[in-house]
Amino acid sequence: MHLVFLNQYYPPDAAPTGMMLEAVVERLVADGHQVTVICAAGGYAGGSDGPDGSDRSYRSHQSVRVLRLRATRFGRGTFLGKLVDYASFYARVKWRLLTLQPVPDRIVALTTPPYLSLLARVFSRLRGADHAHWVMDLYPDVMAAHGMIRDGGLLHRALAMLTRLGFGGRRCAAILTLGPDMAQRVERYAPARSISWVPLWASSDPTDRSDPSDPSSLRQKRGWAEDELVVMYSGNMGLGHRFGEILAAALALKDEPVRFVFFGGGKRRAEIADFIADHPQCRIELHDYAPASELAAHLQSADIHLASLDPAWTGTMVPSKLQGIFAAARPAIFIGSSDSSIGQWIDQSGGGRTVPAGDPAALIAALQAARNPAERHTRGLSAAEFAATHFDRSSNVAAVAQRLTNRSNRSNRSD
């Protein structure tokens, strides 16, 4: 098949959606498929525009054709700037899809920017192809959870109709989601028979010998004592995550040998920085993202990890934080809904605990239990076993590739 993927990001851009897409694209090429990726130019060092300012296309060493479209670059600083960037990217994508040769057999849309699904459906029909969807964020549900629009309001209903249109039609070959809660939520917009889910995978391999760092030496370099419990939050500090319970626990345990360390960035990072400034007596550290070259050792340097997702966001996205934590054989405490994918995976694995949102006392109790080395060791082993079975990169990449090349609907291309 000739598969055409639509996503704003693709390596060398470091956005997670692009990195996950690259792994799947490489597998598809290895399986004998022809792959074209349509993405935006820029967003990383060096850019990718040609000397005349035109779009630049090239084949990578994996024989993937990557078309990088030059769009506006106002960035994510303002809502209006982001909308303009999206609109200009949509316009360039439409032209590419209309003129692309060879003709695609299937157009696969991701969800950055939102509603690429509509372009996939419309232009797959114009080009005599079919369409599929790899859902990383579910719109408009994300917007309602964020408070940008009112759940059930007029705008929400209008945007929900667009989602149904994008996922609709008999030419829709597959809708792939990231977890069971997201798959269930997508059933609001498409028939269940077309929906499936495959988890993402860890972006680092804890057994990778190319990583020169060592967890013990890294911990020593950071000044973390061996006899203290190091509780780590590593990754995006986004709007859907919760930090109030964590900060309340840090304040309650300020006189205990428990150190809270945050690594990453995002819109809610300032909330943590402000708390540290207001409570200098607490044992809290705030750092930038850990270098990719030492990510495996970085995750292993902590005794226990924290993850969180506000229950309102359940099913709208599935953070991939748990995959790396479990691969590093470390237990996790998740603040959120037990019905979420993360909550279900922690319950199934025994690799951690889930505590309800809004209950800092439950988090404190879980942290006190985690001070027992035997408790951490047992849960860490369970986490690693679950990761090897459910979050294996090779197996899950192959599963995604298989779902997105499902041929069952290819013969029926009429809406």
N, C-alpha and C positions, 0 to 999 in steps of 0.2 A: 504494500500500500504506500501511497504518497500521503504522509501525515503532515499537516500544517498546524503548528502550535502558536497560540496568541497569548503573550504575557508581557507586561511592561518591562520586566527584568530578566536578564540572562547573564551568566558569567562572561567577562570578569566582574560584573557587578556582584556584590556580596549579599544581595537580598536573599533571604532563605528560599522564597518561592522559585527564584531562578536557579539556585543551587540544586534543589530537589528536582526541578525540571531537567537539568543537565544530566543527572544520573539516569533518569528514565529515557531521555533521548539517546544516550549512548547505548543503552540496552536495546532500544528499538533498531538502531543502526546495526548492531551486532546480530540481531535477528533477521536482518535482510530488508528492512523497511527503508524507504527514502523519507528523510525528515527535513522540513523547513521550519525554522523558528522565526517568528516576526516579533520584534521587541523594540524598545526605545533606545536610541543612542544616548551616550553620556551617562552620568551618574557615578563615574569612577575615573580614576587617574588616566589621563591621556585621551579620553573621549574615543569616538570611533567614526567621526565624519570624514568624508573624503576631502582632499585639498580644495575642491571647488564648493564645499558646503553641502554637497548632495548626499543622499543616502549611500551608505557603503555596504556592500554585501561581500561575504567571503566564506570559504569553507574552512572549518577548523580541522584539526588533525583527526577528529573522529568522523570526518566526511559528513558533517552536518552543515547544511546551508543556513546561515544566520543572516537575516535581513534586519539591520539596525536602522530604525526610522528616526529621522531628525524631527523632533517636536520641541515645543517651548519648554523652558526649564526654570520656571518660577519657583519650583520646589514645594516642600510641604509646610513652609512657614505660615502661609495664609490659606484659608479655605478657597478664596477666589482664585489664587494662583494655582492651587491644585486642580480646580475645575478647568481652568484654561489649559493646563498641561494635559489633562485627560482628553479634552475636546480636540486638541491638535493631534494627539496620538490616535484617537478614533478616526480622524479624517485621513491620516496617512495609511492606517491599516486598511480602510475601505478601498483605497486606490490599489494597494498591493494585492488584496484578495481578488479584486476585479480583473487584474492583469496578470496574475501569477501564472507562470508556466514552469513545469508541466502542470496540468490541471490537478488539483488535489482530489484524493479519494475521501479524505475525512479532515474536517477542521475541528481542532480541539481547543477550547477556550479555558483558560484559567480565570481567576477573578481579580486580577490587578491590571488595569483599573476595573471598577465594577461594570457589569453589564456587557462585557465582551461576548457573553452568551448570545446577545441579540445579533451581533455581527456574524457570529458563527452560523446561526440558523439562517439568516437572510442570504449570506453569500454562499453557503453550502448549496442552497437551492438554485441560486443563479449559476453556479458552476457545475451543477449535476453531481454534487458530493453529498455526504451526510455529515452529522456533527456530533461531538461528544464534549463532556465538561468535567474538569477536575476542579472541584470546589474547595478552595482554601478558606474563604470567608463568605458567609451567606448573607446576601443583601435581599431585602432591606432590613433584615433582622438585626444585623450589626448596628445599623443606624438607630433603630429603636432602642436597643440595649444601651447605646451610647447617650441616648437622650436627645439626639439631633432631630428626631421626628417622634410623633406620638403613636404608640402602638395602637393600631386599629383606626387611626385618623385617616383623613382623606388622602394625604400625600403617601402615607404608608400603603393604603390600598392601591393607589395608582402604581407605585413602585413594585408592589407585589404582583400586579398584573404583568408588568414587564418581565419579572423573573419567570413567571409561568410561560410567557411567550418565548423567552430564550431557551427554556428547557423543554419546550413542547414540540409537537409534531411527530409523525411516525418515522421521520428520518433521524430522530435522536437515538443514537446507537448506545450511549451509556452516560450515566451521571455518577461520577466517582467522588466520594467524600472521604474525610479523614478519620471518622470514628462512628460508633453506633449512635451516639446522641445527635450528631449532625445528619446522619442518614435518616433518622426518624424525623428530624425537623424539615428536611428537604421534601418529605412526603406531602407537605402543604402545597408544594408547587409542581410536583410531577408524580406519576404513578410509581408505586413501590417497586414494580418489576424492573424498572430501568435504573434503580439506585443500588449502589453497593458501597462498601468502604474498605479501605486498606490503610493501616497506620503509616505514618512517616517513620523515619529511622534516625539513629544517632548520627550527627555530623562528624563525630570523632570516634576513633577506635582506640579503646584503652590499652590494647595490646600492640599498637603501632610502635615499632622500635625506632621509627624516624623521629619521634618526639624525644628530644634530648633531656627534657625536664623530668624530675622525679618528685612524686607527691610529698615525700618527707622533707627533701631539701627545699622544695617550694614553700612548704609550710614554715620551715625554719626561717627562710629568707623573709617571709611576711611577718615574722615575730609572733607566731601563734604557738603557744605552749602545748606540749603533748598532753598535759593533764586537764586542759579545758575543752569544752564541747564547742566546736566550730560549726555554726549553723549558717548555711550559705543560700542566698538567693542569687542566681546567675542567669542573666538574660534580659529580655525586654521588660521594661517597667511601664507597660501600656495602660490604656484607659480601662481595659477589661479586667485588670488584675487588682487584687486587694492587698493593702499594706497596713491598714489600721490595726488588725489583730496582731501582726508581727511586731509593730512598734509598741503596742501595749504590752506584749510579752517581754520585749527588750527592757522596758521600763520596770516591769515587775521583777525581772531577774537580774537587775543591775548589780546586785551584790553577790551573785552566783558566778562560778567559773564557766560562764556561757558567753560566747562571742558571736555577734551577728554581723555577717559580712555580705554586702551587696555589690555585685559586679554587673554593669550593663548601663543601659540608657533608655530613654523613652519619656513620654509626656509626664509621667508621675515621679520621675527621678527627683524633681525639685521638692516634692513632699517629704522624701526621706532626708534630703539635705537640710531642709528647714527643721525637721525633728532633731537631727544631730546638733544643729546650732542651738536649739532651745534646751536640749538635755545632754550637756557635755558629760554628765556622770554615767551615761549609758555606754555599754561596751558595743559600739556600733562602728563599722567602717563602710565607706562608700567609695567604690572604685569604678573605673571605666571597664569596658568589655575586656576579658582576658584575651591575649593573643591567640590566634588560631593554632599557632605552632605548639602551644603548651596546653591546649584545651583539655585533653584527656587527663593530664596530671593535675590541672586546675580543679576539675570536678572531683578527682580522687583526694584532693588535699582537705576537703571538708569531711566532717563526721556525719552530717545529715543535711539534706537539702529541703528547701521550701519551694512550693509552687502554689499558685492561687488563681482563681477565676471566679469573678462575681457570678452568682447563680443566674442573673438576668442574661448573661452571655452564653449560657449552656446551649450547645448545639450550633451557635453562630460561628464559632471557630474552635479548633482543637490545638492548643499550644503543644509544641513538640519538645518541651523542656524535659518531660519525664523520660523520653527515650535515652538522652545522654546520661541522665542521673542513674538510671537502671543499668545501662551499659558499663558505667563506672563502678558497679557493685556497691552503690550507696543507697540507703533507704531515703524515702521522701515523706514529708508531711504535706498534704494537700488541703488548702483552705477553699472550700467550695462545695458543690453539690455531689452527693454520692451517685446521682444519676448521670453525671457527666462522664465522658469517655475516660478522663483521668481518674475520676472516682471509681469507676467500674474496674479499670486496670489495676489500681492499687488494691482493691478488694479481692480481685481474682488472684493476684500474684502473692499477696502477703508481704509485699516489699515496702510497706509503709503504713501510714494512717491517714484517714480523711477526717477533718474536723469541720463542723458547720461554720459557715460565714457568720460573722457577728458574735462569735463565742471565743473571746481571747482566753478564758479560763480553760477551755478544752485544748487550745493550742499549748498553753503552759503545761498542762498535765501530760500532753504527748511529748513535749520537750523534756520534761522531768524523767519520763520513762526512757527516753533516748539516751540519757546519761549512762545507762547500763551498757557496757561494751558488748555483753553477750546478746542483748536485745538488738543492737545495731548490726552485729555480725550476722545473726540469723536472718534478719530482714534484708540485709545487703545481699546475702547469697540467694535469697528468694527473688530479689530484684534482678540480679544478673541472669538467673535461670529464665525468668520471664522474658527479659530482653532478648536472649538468644533464640527464644522460640517465636516471639511475637514482633520484635522490632529489628530483626535481622535485615541489614541493608540489601544484601543480594536477593533474598527471598521476596522482600516487599517491593523492591524495584521491579522484579520480574512480574509480580502480581499486578502492579499498576500498569505495566506495559501490556499485559494480557487483557486487562479490563478495557483499556483504551483502544485496543485493536479488535475487540469483539466484532465478529462479522455477521452476527445473527440478523441485524437490521439493514445490512447493506443492500439487499435486493429490493427493498421497499423505500423509494426515495420520494414519494409523493406525500405532501402534507395533508 
